[in-house]
Amino acid sequence: MSARTENDARANRIGAVDAVVVGAGFAGLYAVYKLRSLGLTVQGVEAAAGVGGTWYWNRYPGARCDVESVDYSYSFSRELEQEWNWSEKYATQPEILEYINHVADRFHLRDNFLFDTRVTSAELDEESLRWEVRTDRGDVLSARYCLFATGALSTANMPNIPGRETFTGDTHHTGHWPHEGVDFTGRKVGIIGTGSSGIQSIPLIAEQAEHLYVFQRSANYSVPAGNETWDDEMRRAIKAGYDERRRLSWESGGGSPYNAHPKSALEVSDEERRDAYETRWKLGGVLFAKTFPDQTKTEAANATAREFAEEKIRRLVDDPAVADRLIPDDHPIGTKRIVTDTNYFETYNRPNVTLVDLKAAPIDSITPSGITTVDAEYPLDTLVFATGFDAMTGALDRMRIVGRDGVSLAEYWSEGPKTYLGLGVPGFPNLFVVTGPGSPSVLANMVLGAEQHIDWIAGCIAHLWEKDHDAVEASVPATEQWVEHCRELAAQTLFPLANSWYMGANIPGKPRVFMPYIGGFGAYGRICADVAEEGFRGFEFSRSRARLADPVG
């Protein structure tokens, strides 16, 4: 029996369940595990053919996590921590997907999911306070609780460039890469975009392609991964110290066991500041942006980091004119996510790589044979879109989610996402968003962030049972206060100065709102814990109309 046929057979048997979990990435898998442990019946729904979430789809060359693999992993099981052996410091997509599959098998999570199935709508029945969830396969599920573990970077953004559909060569998006891979040997390749997926894939594509044209929309800062392989001795040392490493991670600003220098970047000597930057540069990746506590808060402190990074880039790129174009001039360093790369800047020293600066010469159109800018034509055999995602809200926006009084989530978020703690939304009882807007989300370790959220949700559901209520939802005042708090925190930084996907700036028509909570992962966790300890302050509990009409029943 095929997987599709098995899904059909199972779907015919599904009616009412306690909870629906949307998504089978890190968050969705842990949600199923945790809710099952409460004794709930749980149905997961996943659009892909297997588990993995973003790591199922993002198979582009060079795809690698920018959080160290020993930290970008579940903490809920000590046995899992001890039995799994990561092969290198920053794991690649195949190894991360292998790990996720191992977890799904070890904890028997697959049977709770319908794969190759996409949720199209979730609508509240106000009489029973249950959710009716529909899929593109015709399934109709009734659930008391809905958890949307749809991922912050799961909805690919395809830019609307004139003539895009006319191109006769091969076309790929890094967010939906063919599972069998792509052979670029002997081909003229164009890649649009130099965010994470572009910067990670460009060096490997350049090794194969006859010629690679990089169409850079805006330059980005990137720090070499400083990757290294783990041997048995290193793994034993890490595992022996896992408890302390996790403790530091839970208390940190970003969910990894590192904290910023205790002083301002402007309070230390030039030598001490340079040593601190050098240490973080060698550590690799996004952690460079958090070397000093004021690094993304004041322009003066930020300038010290920018000057250090620019000096590094100029040493790596042979042609000073090319280096000039690769160095950003439109945002403070760290206010767009710093990429973790392997030989990115050095790739521009290759004779078969050409950097096309689209700020200087924008794309006029895509033609059947390539790309035409305002001043040149580039014949191509293959076109790669490394154009990112509709971040944080994209997956939710594409579903019809309707709460009280027929108000949709898209309507409620029309001026930007509004949540309380990034978890609940007024008018949407028993609907929980995991690592969404209003939480640290993409500014922190997403695996620990998922655990943090789902553990909190499980505690909230247990509290609801204890008080004999049917539903819980965020109050309007608490939500308004939280949204304003998040806005105020962001306004105290340089982040709003960047046209980043944190702000939704990469999506035409999307409200410009800084979406994550920027106060720090550890601080956020303490706030959530305080809310729970105070009887889930800011949330409202209720009984269904059916129970109120028939108290005995």
C-alpha positions in Angstrom: 0.0 0.0 0.0 1.4 3.4 -1.0 1.9 6.2 1.6 -0.8 8.2 -0.1 -3.3 5.3 0.1 -2.4 4.7 3.7 -3.1 8.4 4.4 -6.4 8.1 2.6 -7.4 5.1 4.7 -6.4 6.9 7.9 -8.1 10.1 7.0 -11.4 8.3 6.5 -11.2 7.2 10.2 -10.5 10.7 11.6 -13.2 12.7 13.2 -12.8 14.3 16.6 -9.4 14.5 18.3 -8.2 16.5 21.3 -5.6 18.4 19.3 -4.5 19.1 15.8 -0.8 20.0 15.3 0.1 21.6 12.0 3.7 21.0 10.9 6.2 18.1 11.4 9.4 20.0 11.9 11.2 20.3 15.3 8.2 22.1 16.9 5.5 19.9 15.5 7.2 16.7 16.4 7.8 17.8 20.0 4.2 19.1 20.2 2.9 15.6 19.4 5.3 14.0 21.9 4.3 16.4 24.7 0.6 16.4 24.1 0.5 12.6 23.9 2.2 12.5 27.3 -0.8 14.4 28.7 -3.1 11.7 27.4 -4.5 13.7 24.5 -5.4 12.2 21.2 -3.4 14.2 18.6 -3.5 14.4 14.9 -0.6 16.0 13.1 -0.9 17.4 9.5 2.2 18.0 7.3 2.3 19.3 3.7 5.6 17.4 3.0 6.0 13.7 2.4 8.0 13.3 5.5 9.2 15.0 8.8 11.7 17.7 9.0 10.0 21.0 8.3 12.4 23.6 6.9 15.1 20.9 6.8 12.9 18.7 4.6 12.5 21.4 1.9 15.8 23.3 2.1 18.1 20.9 0.4 20.1 23.4 -1.6 23.9 23.0 -1.9 25.7 24.0 1.3 22.5 24.2 3.5 23.8 24.3 7.0 22.5 25.5 10.4 24.0 28.6 11.9 23.5 27.4 15.5 26.0 24.8 16.7 24.6 21.3 16.2 25.0 20.2 19.8 22.7 23.2 20.8 20.4 22.9 17.8 18.9 19.7 19.1 16.3 18.6 21.6 16.9 18.9 25.3 13.8 17.0 26.6 15.5 13.6 26.5 18.9 13.0 28.2 19.0 9.6 26.6 18.7 11.2 23.1 21.4 13.7 23.9 23.8 10.9 24.9 23.0 8.5 22.1 23.2 10.9 19.1 26.6 11.7 17.7 26.9 14.9 15.7 29.7 14.7 13.2 30.6 18.4 13.0 30.2 21.8 14.7 27.6 23.2 12.3 25.6 20.4 10.9 24.5 20.2 7.3 20.9 19.7 6.1 21.3 16.0 5.5 22.6 15.3 9.0 19.9 17.5 10.6 17.2 15.7 8.6 18.7 12.4 9.6 18.5 13.5 13.3 14.9 14.5 12.9 14.0 11.2 11.3 15.8 9.4 14.1 13.7 11.3 16.7 10.5 10.6 14.8 11.3 6.9 14.8 12.7 6.7 18.3 9.6 8.2 19.9 7.1 6.7 17.4 5.8 10.0 16.1 5.1 9.3 12.5 1.8 7.5 13.0 0.3 10.7 14.4 0.8 12.5 11.1 -1.0 12.8 7.8 1.7 13.6 5.3 1.3 15.1 1.8 -1.6 17.0 3.3 -2.0 20.7 3.7 -4.3 22.5 6.1 -6.5 24.9 4.2 -8.7 26.3 6.9 -9.4 26.2 10.6 -12.7 27.7 11.8 -14.0 28.1 15.3 -17.4 26.6 16.3 -18.4 29.2 18.9 -21.1 26.9 20.4 -18.7 24.1 21.3 -15.5 26.1 21.3 -13.9 23.4 19.0 -12.0 24.0 15.8 -13.0 22.5 12.5 -9.9 21.9 10.5 -10.0 21.2 6.8 -7.3 20.0 4.4 -6.6 19.9 0.7 -7.3 16.2 0.8 -10.9 16.7 1.9 -10.3 15.8 5.6 -12.5 17.4 8.2 -11.1 17.3 11.7 -12.7 18.5 14.9 -10.3 19.5 17.7 -10.4 21.2 21.0 -6.9 22.6 20.6 -5.0 23.8 17.5 -1.2 24.2 17.5 0.3 25.9 14.5 3.9 24.7 14.3 4.3 26.0 10.8 7.8 27.4 11.1 9.1 31.0 10.7 10.8 30.3 7.4 8.6 27.9 5.5 6.8 29.9 2.8 9.1 30.5 -0.1 9.0 34.0 -1.6 9.1 34.1 -5.4 9.6 37.7 -6.7 7.3 39.0 -9.3 9.9 39.8 -12.0 8.5 40.6 -15.5 9.0 37.6 -17.8 9.7 35.1 -15.1 7.4 32.5 -16.6 9.0 32.8 -20.0 12.4 31.4 -19.1 13.0 28.2 -21.0 15.9 26.9 -18.9 15.8 25.1 -15.5 14.4 27.1 -12.6 14.8 26.3 -8.9 14.0 28.0 -5.6 16.4 27.2 -2.7 13.4 26.7 -0.4 12.0 23.9 -2.6 15.1 22.1 -3.9 14.8 18.9 -5.8 15.5 15.9 -3.6 17.7 14.3 -6.2 19.9 17.4 -6.4 20.9 19.6 -9.4 23.9 19.1 -11.6 25.3 22.5 -12.8 28.2 21.0 -14.7 28.9 23.0 -17.9 26.0 25.3 -17.4 25.7 29.1 -17.3 23.9 29.7 -14.0 22.3 32.8 -12.6 21.3 33.1 -8.9 19.2 35.9 -7.6 19.6 36.8 -3.9 22.5 36.8 -1.4 20.7 36.0 1.8 21.5 32.8 3.7 20.5 30.3 1.0 22.3 32.3 -1.7 25.5 32.8 0.3 25.7 29.1 1.4 25.0 27.7 -2.1 27.0 30.1 -4.3 30.5 28.5 -3.5 29.3 25.0 -4.3 27.4 26.0 -7.5 30.5 27.9 -8.6 32.6 24.8 -8.3 30.4 23.0 -10.9 29.1 25.8 -13.2 30.8 26.9 -16.4 30.0 30.4 -15.3 28.0 31.7 -12.3 26.3 35.1 -12.4 25.4 36.3 -8.9 22.6 38.9 -9.1 22.9 40.7 -5.8 19.9 42.7 -4.7 21.5 43.9 -1.5 24.8 43.0 0.1 24.8 41.0 3.3 27.3 40.5 6.1 28.5 36.9 6.5 30.9 35.3 8.9 32.8 32.0 8.1 31.4 29.1 9.9 34.8 28.1 11.4 33.4 24.6 11.1 35.2 21.6 12.5 34.5 17.9 12.7 33.9 16.3 16.1 35.9 13.3 17.1 34.9 10.8 19.9 36.9 12.7 22.5 35.2 16.0 21.7 31.8 14.4 21.7 32.4 12.8 25.1 33.5 16.1 26.6 30.4 17.8 25.2 28.0 15.1 26.5 29.6 15.2 29.9 28.9 18.9 30.1 25.5 19.0 28.5 23.6 19.9 31.7 25.7 23.0 32.2 25.6 23.9 28.5 21.8 23.7 28.4 21.5 25.7 31.6 23.6 28.5 30.0 21.5 28.3 26.8 18.2 28.6 28.6 19.5 31.7 30.4 21.2 33.3 27.5 20.0 35.9 25.1 19.9 33.6 22.0 19.4 30.0 23.3 23.1 29.1 22.9 25.6 28.9 25.8 27.2 32.3 25.0 26.7 35.7 26.5 27.9 39.1 25.3 31.0 40.8 26.7 30.0 42.5 30.1 31.1 46.0 28.9 30.1 48.3 26.1 32.0 48.1 22.9 33.0 51.7 23.6 34.2 51.1 27.2 37.0 48.7 26.4 40.4 49.4 24.9 41.0 48.9 21.1 43.0 45.8 21.8 40.3 44.2 24.1 37.6 45.0 21.6 39.5 43.6 18.7 40.3 40.4 20.7 36.6 40.0 21.5 35.6 40.4 17.9 38.3 38.0 16.8 37.1 35.4 19.2 33.6 35.6 18.0 34.7 35.7 14.3 36.5 32.4 14.9 33.5 31.0 16.7 31.6 31.6 13.5 28.2 32.7 12.3 25.5 34.8 13.8 27.2 35.0 17.3 29.4 37.8 16.0 26.4 40.1 16.1 26.2 39.6 19.9 29.8 40.2 20.8 29.0 43.4 22.9 25.6 44.2 24.5 25.3 47.6 22.7 26.5 46.3 19.3 23.0 46.6 17.7 21.8 49.4 20.0 24.0 52.4 19.1 25.5 53.4 15.8 28.8 54.2 17.5 29.1 50.7 18.9 27.9 49.1 15.7 30.5 51.0 13.7 33.3 49.2 15.6 31.8 45.8 14.5 31.2 46.9 11.0 34.8 48.2 10.6 36.2 44.9 11.8 34.0 42.8 9.5 34.7 45.0 6.5 38.4 44.6 7.0 38.0 40.9 7.1 36.0 40.9 3.8 38.6 43.1 2.0 41.3 40.6 3.0 39.3 37.7 1.5 38.4 39.4 -1.9 41.2 40.1 -4.3 39.5 42.8 -6.4 38.9 46.0 -4.3 36.0 47.0 -6.5 34.2 43.7 -6.0 34.8 43.9 -2.3 33.2 47.4 -2.3 30.1 45.9 -3.8 30.0 43.0 -1.4 30.1 45.2 1.7 26.7 46.4 2.8 26.0 50.1 3.0 22.3 50.0 3.7 22.0 48.5 7.2 24.0 48.3 10.5 25.8 45.0 10.9 23.6 42.4 12.7 20.3 44.1 12.0 19.8 41.6 9.1 20.7 38.1 10.1 24.4 37.5 9.6 24.9 34.5 7.4 27.2 31.5 8.3 29.2 30.6 5.2 32.0 28.5 3.9 34.3 30.3 1.4 31.7 32.7 0.3 33.8 35.8 -0.2 36.7 33.8 -1.6 34.4 32.5 -4.4 34.5 35.9 -6.1 38.2 35.4 -6.8 37.2 32.6 -9.2 37.4 33.5 -12.9 34.0 31.9 -13.6 32.1 34.0 -11.1 30.6 37.4 -11.9 28.9 39.7 -9.4 26.0 41.7 -10.8 25.0 44.6 -8.6 21.3 45.1 -9.0 21.3 48.4 -7.1 23.6 49.8 -9.8 21.8 48.0 -12.7 18.4 46.6 -11.8 16.8 43.7 -13.6 14.6 44.8 -16.5 13.1 41.4 -17.2 13.7 37.7 -17.3 13.7 36.5 -20.9 13.4 33.0 -22.5 17.2 32.8 -22.6 18.3 34.6 -19.4 18.2 37.9 -17.5 18.3 41.4 -18.9 19.3 44.3 -16.6 19.1 48.0 -17.6 22.6 47.8 -19.1 23.4 44.2 -20.0 22.1 40.8 -21.1 23.1 37.5 -19.3 22.5 34.3 -21.2 21.6 31.5 -18.8 20.9 27.8 -18.8 19.7 27.6 -15.2 18.1 30.2 -12.9 18.1 29.9 -9.1 15.9 32.0 -6.9 17.5 32.4 -3.5 14.9 35.0 -2.6 14.0 33.9 0.9 10.6 33.5 2.6 7.5 35.3 3.7 8.8 35.0 7.2 7.0 34.3 10.5 3.5 34.9 9.3 3.6 33.6 5.7 2.3 30.1 6.4 -0.5 31.3 8.6 -1.6 34.0 6.1 -2.1 31.3 3.5 -4.6 29.4 5.6 -8.2 30.6 6.3 -8.2 30.8 10.1 -11.4 32.1 11.5 -12.1 32.9 15.1 -14.9 34.5 17.1 -17.5 36.6 15.2 -16.2 35.4 11.9 -13.0 37.4 12.1 -10.1 35.9 10.3 -6.6 35.9 11.6 -5.5 37.7 8.4 -8.0 40.5 9.2 -6.9 40.7 12.8 -3.3 40.9 11.6 -3.9 43.3 8.7 -1.7 46.0 10.3 0.9 43.6 11.5 0.8 40.5 13.7 -0.6 40.9 17.2 -0.1 38.2 19.8 0.3 37.9 23.6 3.7 36.4 24.3 3.8 35.2 20.7 1.5 32.3 21.9 -2.1 33.4 22.0 -4.4 35.7 19.9 -7.6 37.4 21.2 -10.7 35.9 19.6 -8.9 32.6 18.8 -9.5 30.4 21.9 -7.3 27.3 22.2 -5.3 28.3 19.2 -1.6 28.5 19.9 1.2 29.8 17.7 4.6 28.2 18.2 7.8 30.4 17.8 5.7 33.0 16.0 5.7 36.8 16.0 5.9 38.3 19.4 8.4 35.7 20.7 12.2 35.4 20.3 11.6 33.1 17.4 14.2 33.6 14.7 16.4 35.6 17.0 17.1 32.5 19.1 17.8 28.8 18.9 14.5 27.6 17.3 14.7 24.1 18.8 14.9 25.2 22.4 12.3 27.9 21.5 9.9 25.2 20.3 10.4 23.3 23.6 9.9 26.4 25.6 6.6 27.2 23.9 5.2 23.7 23.9 6.0 23.0 27.5 4.2 26.3 28.4 1.2 25.3 26.2 1.0 21.9 27.9 1.0 23.6 31.3 -1.7 26.0 30.2 -3.9 23.1 29.0 -3.4 21.3 32.3 -4.4 24.5 34.1 -7.5 24.7 32.0 -8.5 21.2 33.0 -7.8 21.9 36.6 -10.2 24.9 36.5 -12.8 22.9 34.6 -12.8 25.2 31.6 -13.1 24.5 27.9 -11.1 27.3 26.4 -8.3 29.8 27.0 -7.4 32.8 24.9 -5.3 35.9 25.2 -7.1 39.1 26.5 -7.2 42.2 24.3 -5.5 44.4 27.0 -2.7 42.0 27.6 -2.1 41.6 23.9 -2.1 45.4 23.3 0.4 45.8 26.1 2.7 43.0 24.8 2.6 44.4 21.2 3.6 47.8 22.5 6.3 46.3 24.8 7.8 44.5 21.8 7.6 47.7 19.7 9.3 49.7 22.4 12.1 47.2 22.8 12.8 47.1 19.1 12.7 50.9 18.9 15.6 51.0 21.4 17.8 49.1 18.9 19.1 49.6 15.3 17.0 46.7 13.9 14.1 48.8 12.5 16.6 50.7 10.4 17.1 47.6 8.2 14.8 46.6 5.4 14.9 43.0 6.7 12.6 40.0 6.6 12.3 40.6 10.4 10.3 43.7 9.3 8.5 42.0 6.5 10.3 44.3 4.1 11.0 41.6 1.5 7.3 41.0 0.8 5.4 43.7 -1.2 2.4 45.1 0.7 3.3 43.4 4.0 3.1 45.8 7.0 6.4 47.0 8.2 6.5 45.8 11.8 9.5 44.3 13.6 8.0 40.9 14.4 10.2 39.1 16.9 10.6 39.8 20.6 14.0 41.3 21.0 14.4 41.3 24.8 16.3 38.0 24.9 15.5 34.3 25.1 16.2 33.9 28.8 14.3 37.0 29.7 11.4 35.9 27.6 11.4 32.5 29.3 11.2 34.2 32.7 8.3 36.3 31.6 6.4 33.2 30.4 7.1 31.4 33.6 5.9 34.4 35.7 2.6 34.5 33.6 2.0 30.8 34.3 2.8 31.1 38.0 0.3 33.9 38.3 -2.5 31.8 37.0 -1.8 32.6 33.4 -2.1 36.3 33.8 -3.4 38.0 30.7 -5.4 35.0 29.5 -9.1 34.4 29.8 -10.7 31.1 30.5 -14.3 30.1 29.5 -16.8 27.3 29.1 -18.6 26.5 25.9 -22.2 27.7 25.4 -23.3 24.0 25.2 -22.0 23.4 28.8 -23.4 26.7 30.1 -26.8 25.8 28.6 -26.6 22.3 30.2 -24.4 22.5 33.3 -25.2 18.9 34.3 -24.0 17.6 30.9 
